[in-house]
Amino acid sequence: MYFFVSLIPTTLVVVLGYFILFSSTKAQEGVKRFGQILAAWVLVLAALFPLAGAYATFAGVPSIGEMMRGMHSGGVGRWYVSGNRSAS
């Protein structure tokens, strides 16, 4: 599930990187080189979103709904490790 959700920001960041690369082709030498480096960096960062989504999916990270149910039920749930911290 996390993998498919990570494709949304990946798409937006890839479009941004392409726009930066396209607009840098119309610039002068110094700005052109900076735009190419920036576009490459943005596209590399875009690759991290699906990697993080795949890791979260295959590592068995619980869903957001499961985490919220665990937090609102007094700290019981698979995600909660350190015990209930209520003041006694």
PyMOL commands that place a pseudoatom at each C-alpha (Angstrom):
pseudoatom trace, name=CA, resn=MET, resi=1, chain=A, elem=C, hetatm=0, pos=[0.000, 0.000, 0.000]
pseudoatom trace, name=CA, resn=TYR, resi=2, chain=A, elem=C, hetatm=0, pos=[2.762, 2.431, 0.913]
pseudoatom trace, name=CA, resn=PHE, resi=3, chain=A, elem=C, hetatm=0, pos=[4.479, 1.722, -2.401]
pseudoatom trace, name=CA, resn=PHE, resi=4, chain=A, elem=C, hetatm=0, pos=[1.460, 2.772, -4.451]
pseudoatom trace, name=CA, resn=VAL, resi=5, chain=A, elem=C, hetatm=0, pos=[0.952, 5.906, -2.353]
pseudoatom trace, name=CA, resn=SER, resi=6, chain=A, elem=C, hetatm=0, pos=[4.624, 6.821, -2.857]
pseudoatom trace, name=CA, resn=LEU, resi=7, chain=A, elem=C, hetatm=0, pos=[4.062, 7.002, -6.611]
pseudoatom trace, name=CA, resn=ILE, resi=8, chain=A, elem=C, hetatm=0, pos=[2.031, 10.214, -6.228]
pseudoatom trace, name=CA, resn=PRO, resi=9, chain=A, elem=C, hetatm=0, pos=[4.871, 12.419, -4.878]
pseudoatom trace, name=CA, resn=THR, resi=10, chain=A, elem=C, hetatm=0, pos=[7.289, 10.630, -7.195]
pseudoatom trace, name=CA, resn=THR, resi=11, chain=A, elem=C, hetatm=0, pos=[5.254, 11.709, -10.204]
pseudoatom trace, name=CA, resn=LEU, resi=12, chain=A, elem=C, hetatm=0, pos=[5.133, 15.308, -9.009]
pseudoatom trace, name=CA, resn=VAL, resi=13, chain=A, elem=C, hetatm=0, pos=[8.879, 15.436, -8.323]
pseudoatom trace, name=CA, resn=VAL, resi=14, chain=A, elem=C, hetatm=0, pos=[9.736, 13.862, -11.699]
pseudoatom trace, name=CA, resn=VAL, resi=15, chain=A, elem=C, hetatm=0, pos=[7.592, 16.471, -13.473]
pseudoatom trace, name=CA, resn=LEU, resi=16, chain=A, elem=C, hetatm=0, pos=[9.376, 19.196, -11.486]
pseudoatom trace, name=CA, resn=GLY, resi=17, chain=A, elem=C, hetatm=0, pos=[12.779, 17.741, -12.427]
pseudoatom trace, name=CA, resn=TYR, resi=18, chain=A, elem=C, hetatm=0, pos=[11.816, 17.602, -16.089]
pseudoatom trace, name=CA, resn=PHE, resi=19, chain=A, elem=C, hetatm=0, pos=[10.608, 21.208, -15.962]
pseudoatom trace, name=CA, resn=ILE, resi=20, chain=A, elem=C, hetatm=0, pos=[13.906, 22.311, -14.399]
pseudoatom trace, name=CA, resn=LEU, resi=21, chain=A, elem=C, hetatm=0, pos=[15.870, 20.382, -17.032]
pseudoatom trace, name=CA, resn=PHE, resi=22, chain=A, elem=C, hetatm=0, pos=[13.776, 21.802, -19.870]
pseudoatom trace, name=CA, resn=SER, resi=23, chain=A, elem=C, hetatm=0, pos=[14.007, 25.376, -18.641]
pseudoatom trace, name=CA, resn=SER, resi=24, chain=A, elem=C, hetatm=0, pos=[17.767, 25.075, -18.130]
pseudoatom trace, name=CA, resn=THR, resi=25, chain=A, elem=C, hetatm=0, pos=[18.265, 24.326, -21.825]
pseudoatom trace, name=CA, resn=LYS, resi=26, chain=A, elem=C, hetatm=0, pos=[17.076, 27.849, -22.650]
pseudoatom trace, name=CA, resn=ALA, resi=27, chain=A, elem=C, hetatm=0, pos=[19.546, 29.550, -20.263]
pseudoatom trace, name=CA, resn=GLN, resi=28, chain=A, elem=C, hetatm=0, pos=[23.131, 30.717, -20.601]
pseudoatom trace, name=CA, resn=GLU, resi=29, chain=A, elem=C, hetatm=0, pos=[26.153, 28.551, -19.767]
pseudoatom trace, name=CA, resn=GLY, resi=30, chain=A, elem=C, hetatm=0, pos=[26.473, 29.043, -15.984]
pseudoatom trace, name=CA, resn=VAL, resi=31, chain=A, elem=C, hetatm=0, pos=[22.768, 28.832, -15.283]
pseudoatom trace, name=CA, resn=LYS, resi=32, chain=A, elem=C, hetatm=0, pos=[22.430, 25.980, -17.777]
pseudoatom trace, name=CA, resn=ARG, resi=33, chain=A, elem=C, hetatm=0, pos=[25.005, 23.868, -15.931]
pseudoatom trace, name=CA, resn=PHE, resi=34, chain=A, elem=C, hetatm=0, pos=[23.411, 24.676, -12.557]
pseudoatom trace, name=CA, resn=GLY, resi=35, chain=A, elem=C, hetatm=0, pos=[19.972, 23.712, -13.916]
pseudoatom trace, name=CA, resn=GLN, resi=36, chain=A, elem=C, hetatm=0, pos=[21.270, 20.401, -15.221]
pseudoatom trace, name=CA, resn=ILE, resi=37, chain=A, elem=C, hetatm=0, pos=[22.881, 19.565, -11.868]
pseudoatom trace, name=CA, resn=LEU, resi=38, chain=A, elem=C, hetatm=0, pos=[19.737, 20.620, -9.985]
pseudoatom trace, name=CA, resn=ALA, resi=39, chain=A, elem=C, hetatm=0, pos=[17.510, 18.561, -12.284]
pseudoatom trace, name=CA, resn=ALA, resi=40, chain=A, elem=C, hetatm=0, pos=[19.719, 15.500, -11.822]
pseudoatom trace, name=CA, resn=TRP, resi=41, chain=A, elem=C, hetatm=0, pos=[19.587, 15.949, -8.038]
pseudoatom trace, name=CA, resn=VAL, resi=42, chain=A, elem=C, hetatm=0, pos=[15.800, 16.304, -8.056]
pseudoatom trace, name=CA, resn=LEU, resi=43, chain=A, elem=C, hetatm=0, pos=[15.429, 13.165, -10.192]
pseudoatom trace, name=CA, resn=VAL, resi=44, chain=A, elem=C, hetatm=0, pos=[17.705, 11.203, -7.832]
pseudoatom trace, name=CA, resn=LEU, resi=45, chain=A, elem=C, hetatm=0, pos=[15.590, 12.367, -4.887]
pseudoatom trace, name=CA, resn=ALA, resi=46, chain=A, elem=C, hetatm=0, pos=[12.465, 11.296, -6.784]
pseudoatom trace, name=CA, resn=ALA, resi=47, chain=A, elem=C, hetatm=0, pos=[13.828, 7.748, -6.865]
pseudoatom trace, name=CA, resn=LEU, resi=48, chain=A, elem=C, hetatm=0, pos=[13.908, 7.673, -3.064]
pseudoatom trace, name=CA, resn=PHE, resi=49, chain=A, elem=C, hetatm=0, pos=[10.118, 7.876, -2.699]
pseudoatom trace, name=CA, resn=PRO, resi=50, chain=A, elem=C, hetatm=0, pos=[9.367, 4.465, -4.270]
pseudoatom trace, name=CA, resn=LEU, resi=51, chain=A, elem=C, hetatm=0, pos=[12.331, 2.936, -2.435]
pseudoatom trace, name=CA, resn=ALA, resi=52, chain=A, elem=C, hetatm=0, pos=[10.986, 4.165, 0.892]
pseudoatom trace, name=CA, resn=GLY, resi=53, chain=A, elem=C, hetatm=0, pos=[7.479, 3.011, -0.049]
pseudoatom trace, name=CA, resn=ALA, resi=54, chain=A, elem=C, hetatm=0, pos=[8.760, -0.436, -1.000]
pseudoatom trace, name=CA, resn=TYR, resi=55, chain=A, elem=C, hetatm=0, pos=[10.694, -0.694, 2.251]
pseudoatom trace, name=CA, resn=ALA, resi=56, chain=A, elem=C, hetatm=0, pos=[7.653, 0.279, 4.321]
pseudoatom trace, name=CA, resn=THR, resi=57, chain=A, elem=C, hetatm=0, pos=[5.486, -2.191, 2.416]
pseudoatom trace, name=CA, resn=PHE, resi=58, chain=A, elem=C, hetatm=0, pos=[7.813, -5.176, 2.655]
pseudoatom trace, name=CA, resn=ALA, resi=59, chain=A, elem=C, hetatm=0, pos=[9.062, -4.447, 6.195]
pseudoatom trace, name=CA, resn=GLY, resi=60, chain=A, elem=C, hetatm=0, pos=[5.570, -4.865, 7.559]
pseudoatom trace, name=CA, resn=VAL, resi=61, chain=A, elem=C, hetatm=0, pos=[5.078, -1.313, 8.811]
pseudoatom trace, name=CA, resn=PRO, resi=62, chain=A, elem=C, hetatm=0, pos=[1.508, -1.119, 10.093]
pseudoatom trace, name=CA, resn=SER, resi=63, chain=A, elem=C, hetatm=0, pos=[-1.003, 1.028, 8.279]
pseudoatom trace, name=CA, resn=ILE, resi=64, chain=A, elem=C, hetatm=0, pos=[-1.823, 4.541, 9.426]
pseudoatom trace, name=CA, resn=GLY, resi=65, chain=A, elem=C, hetatm=0, pos=[-5.286, 3.405, 10.533]
pseudoatom trace, name=CA, resn=GLU, resi=66, chain=A, elem=C, hetatm=0, pos=[-3.805, 0.659, 12.692]
pseudoatom trace, name=CA, resn=MET, resi=67, chain=A, elem=C, hetatm=0, pos=[-1.387, 3.121, 14.299]
pseudoatom trace, name=CA, resn=MET, resi=68, chain=A, elem=C, hetatm=0, pos=[-4.200, 5.581, 15.030]
pseudoatom trace, name=CA, resn=ARG, resi=69, chain=A, elem=C, hetatm=0, pos=[-6.363, 2.868, 16.584]
pseudoatom trace, name=CA, resn=GLY, resi=70, chain=A, elem=C, hetatm=0, pos=[-3.413, 1.843, 18.753]
pseudoatom trace, name=CA, resn=MET, resi=71, chain=A, elem=C, hetatm=0, pos=[-2.762, 5.386, 19.931]
pseudoatom trace, name=CA, resn=HIS, resi=72, chain=A, elem=C, hetatm=0, pos=[-6.398, 6.072, 20.784]
pseudoatom trace, name=CA, resn=SER, resi=73, chain=A, elem=C, hetatm=0, pos=[-6.921, 2.806, 22.616]
pseudoatom trace, name=CA, resn=GLY, resi=74, chain=A, elem=C, hetatm=0, pos=[-4.449, 3.584, 25.365]
pseudoatom trace, name=CA, resn=GLY, resi=75, chain=A, elem=C, hetatm=0, pos=[-1.228, 2.418, 23.780]
pseudoatom trace, name=CA, resn=VAL, resi=76, chain=A, elem=C, hetatm=0, pos=[-2.016, -1.123, 22.784]
pseudoatom trace, name=CA, resn=GLY, resi=77, chain=A, elem=C, hetatm=0, pos=[-1.163, -2.189, 19.313]
pseudoatom trace, name=CA, resn=ARG, resi=78, chain=A, elem=C, hetatm=0, pos=[1.547, -3.774, 17.275]
pseudoatom trace, name=CA, resn=TRP, resi=79, chain=A, elem=C, hetatm=0, pos=[3.360, -0.500, 16.668]
pseudoatom trace, name=CA, resn=TYR, resi=80, chain=A, elem=C, hetatm=0, pos=[3.556, 0.497, 20.332]
pseudoatom trace, name=CA, resn=VAL, resi=81, chain=A, elem=C, hetatm=0, pos=[6.809, -0.790, 21.839]
pseudoatom trace, name=CA, resn=SER, resi=82, chain=A, elem=C, hetatm=0, pos=[7.761, 1.221, 24.901]
pseudoatom trace, name=CA, resn=GLY, resi=83, chain=A, elem=C, hetatm=0, pos=[4.668, 0.658, 27.051]
pseudoatom trace, name=CA, resn=ASN, resi=84, chain=A, elem=C, hetatm=0, pos=[2.023, 2.996, 28.406]
pseudoatom trace, name=CA, resn=ARG, resi=85, chain=A, elem=C, hetatm=0, pos=[3.537, 6.219, 29.792]
pseudoatom trace, name=CA, resn=SER, resi=86, chain=A, elem=C, hetatm=0, pos=[0.574, 7.392, 31.831]
pseudoatom trace, name=CA, resn=ALA, resi=87, chain=A, elem=C, hetatm=0, pos=[1.255, 9.103, 35.173]
pseudoatom trace, name=CA, resn=SER, resi=88, chain=A, elem=C, hetatm=0, pos=[0.241, 6.867, 38.043]
for i in range(1, 88): cmd.bond("trace and resi %d" % i, "trace and resi %d" % (i + 1))
show_as sticks, trace
zoom trace
